[in-house]
Amino acid sequence: GNEGGREGLTPVEMRRMFGDSVCAAIEGDSCLLTPAADQWMQEQNQGMDGGHCEGFAVLSHLLYGGDVQAQNFGGDAAAQLAIDDNQPLQHEIAYWFVTQATVPASDEVIKGTPNDIVDILIRDLPGGERYVLGIYKRDGSGGHAITPFAVEDRGGGIFWILVYDNNYPTLTRAVEVDRNANTWKYSGSTNPEVPEDEYEGDADSQSLDLAPISPRLQQQACTFCEQQAGMAGGKLAAPGQEFNEIYLDGE
């Protein structure tokens, strides 16, 4: 979460993600955010109080693949990186966390049956598209993001999706899929300080999804920026907005 003074997004990450459109003014390398951009940033940072699993899951792929260098954050390998008092690393995790809510990244999320998810991972791992695996309870609660890196055939129709779970950083863990019954199960939690609970689902529950990494590497569209403005009575009219973004804060 955000305890211990952990830092989230700053105007630097906002400009990196969306470009100059989020800046009301630019002085040198400094970006003064527009009110809308500042509000969006604050909402996203507040949302990370529940955990940063998505950021860990994405950044793990990027560090392993060489898209991001561990040396930029004070270590030769990801496992050597300390997060306490490491503001650059905290900002980087926050950056990739937020891409689950931006376009085009959020438009590319794949939902499917357990067998569908296994088929896609067998096709694309290793060497193809990389994904974050989202797991949920049947009622949609308990969402958690983990990093799949291989699929293992255990025989008898049982397949393991091998994952790095950022709540259990030194262990290889597995989401078990029964290809015969088209079901899945996993023991985990949304927080390492909370006891493990059983996650499970079937072809109807739609409780697994895959979020590809490649769309996150693009500049994201600023859906809250002022896209157009006209003159009304000699004064600047309110910008035309396609939609409003609504945030639900709390449990």
N, C-alpha and C positions, 0 to 999 in steps of 0.2 A: 504493500500500500504506500501511502505518502508519509508514514510515520518516520521519525528520525530526521526530519528536514529534507527528505528526498525531493529533488527538483524535477519538474516536468518540462513541458514546452516553454520556450521563450520566443521572442520575436525573431531570433535567428532561425530557429527550426520552422517557424511559420513561413518565413520568406523562402527558405529552402524548399518547402513542400509546395507552396502555391505560387511563388514568384512575387513580383513587385506589386501585384494587385492588392495585397493585404496591407500595404503601407500607405498611410495618409501622408507621410513625409519621409524622405530618405536623406540622411546627412552622412556622407562617407559610407561606412559599413553599417551604420545604425538605421534601423527601420522603426518608425513610430507607427504602431498598428492603428488601423481604422477602428472605430468603436465596435463594429460588428465582428471584426477579426479578433479583437481583444476579448470580447464576450465568448466567442467560440473557443478560443484558447483556454480561458478560465474554466469553461464547462468541461472540456476534455481533461484538463488537469484534475478537476474535482472527480471525474469519473474514474481516474486511476487510483483513487483511494481504496477501491476494492481489489486492487492487484494489477500487476503489469505483465501477466502471463503472455499475452499476445506479442508484446515487445520482445520478451525473451525468446519466444518461439521463432519469430522472424529473424532476429539478429543472430541467433545460433546458426541458421542456414547461411546467412550472409558471411559470417566469420569463417565457417567451414569452407564455403565456396570461394573465398578470397575477394568477395565484393567489398567487404569492409575489413580493415586491418586491425588486429588486436593491438599492435604497437601504438596505434593512435590513442589508446586508452590506458597505456602503462604496463603492458605485458607482451610476452612473445606468443602466448596462446590464450584462448578464451578462458580456460580453467584457471589461469593465473590472475585474472582481472579481479580487483577488489571493487565493490560498489560503494562502500562507505567513503564519503569525502571525495568521490570521483564524479564530479559534476558533468564532465563531458560524456561519460558512460551513461549516467542517469538521463541526460538529454537525448542520447542516441536511442536508448530503450523506449523512452517516451515517444520519440518520433515514429518508430516502427509500430508501436502500440496503436497510435492514432490512425494508421493507414487502414485499419479494419473498418473505419467509418467514412473513408474518402472515396471519391470517384476518380479513376476507373476501378480501383482496387476492390471496393465493396460490390461492384456490379458483376465481378467474375467468380463469386463464391459458388461452389458446386454442392448441391444437396443430392443425396441418393440413398439407396438401400445399402446395407453393409457390403453386399457383394459388388455393388457398383463402385463403392469406395475402394475396395481391394483391387478390382480390375483396373481402375485408373492408376493406382499406385504401382501395380506390377508393370503397367505400360510405361510409366514416366520415371520410376526410380530404378537404378541411378542414371544420371546423365540427361534427363529431360527436365520438365517443369518440376519445381520444388513447391511444397505445400505446407501450410499450417493445418493441422487436424483439429477441428473443433468438436468437443464432446459435450453432451447435454443430458440432463435427466429427461424422462419422458414428458414432464410438464414444462420443459424449456428452462428450468432453473439450473443452477450449478454449472454454468458455462465455463469451460476451461480450454485453453489452447496449448497444444503440445506439438512436438516436432517429429514427424515420421521420417525415417531414413531407410527402411528396408521392409520387405515382406518375406515371411518365412513359412513354408509349407510344413506343417507338423504331422500331416497324414490324416487319413480318415475324414477329409473335408474340413479340418481345422487349420486355420491360417492365423498367424500372429503378425500384426502390424507393429514392428519394433519402433519405439519412440524414445526420444529424450523428453522427459517431463521435468520442467524447470523447478518443480517443487521437490524433486528427488534427483539432484544434479549428478550424483556419482553412479547412478544405476541405469542399466538398460531395462526398460519396461515394455510391456506388450499389451495391445488391445487385441483381444481374442475374437475372431470371427468364425462362426460355424457356417460354412458355405452351404451345407445341406438344409439347415433351418433358416438361413438368411438372417441370423441374429448376431449380436455383438455384446461384449461385456468388458469392463475395466474397473479396477479398484484404484481410486484416487480421491483427490480433494482439490478444492479451489485455493487452499491455503495450507502450507506445510505445518502449521500449528493446529490444524483441525484434523481429527481422526479420519482415516480413509473411509469412503463410502462406496457402495457398488453402483456403477453406472451400467446401464444395459439398454438394449433396444432391438427393434426388428425392422422388417421392410416397411412397416406402416408408421413407425414412430418418427422418422426423419430427424433422428437425433445425432447424426454425424454430418459434418460438412468438411469440405476441403477449400481452403483459401489460397490461391496461387500466389507465388512470390513475385513473378515478373511484372504484373501490373503495378506493384508498389514501387518499382524502381523508376517509374515515369514521374514527371511533374503531375501533381494531382489537381483536379479542377476545383476552383474556389466557388462552391455552390452558394455561399453566403455573401459574396462580393457584389457590389453594385454593377450589374451588367449593362444597364442603360440608364440614361437620365435625359430629361428634356426640359425645355423652358416653358414656364407657365406664368403669364402676366409679368414677364421680365425677370422672374426668379427661377432658380433651379428647382424643378419638380422632384418629387420623391421618386427614387429609382423603381423600375419595374422589377418585381420579384416573381420567380416561377413558383416558389413554395416557401413555407416557413419550416424551420427546424425546431422541434419540440424536445426538451430534455426532461426525463423523469429522474429526479434525484431521491435517493433513499433506498431502503430495502425493497 
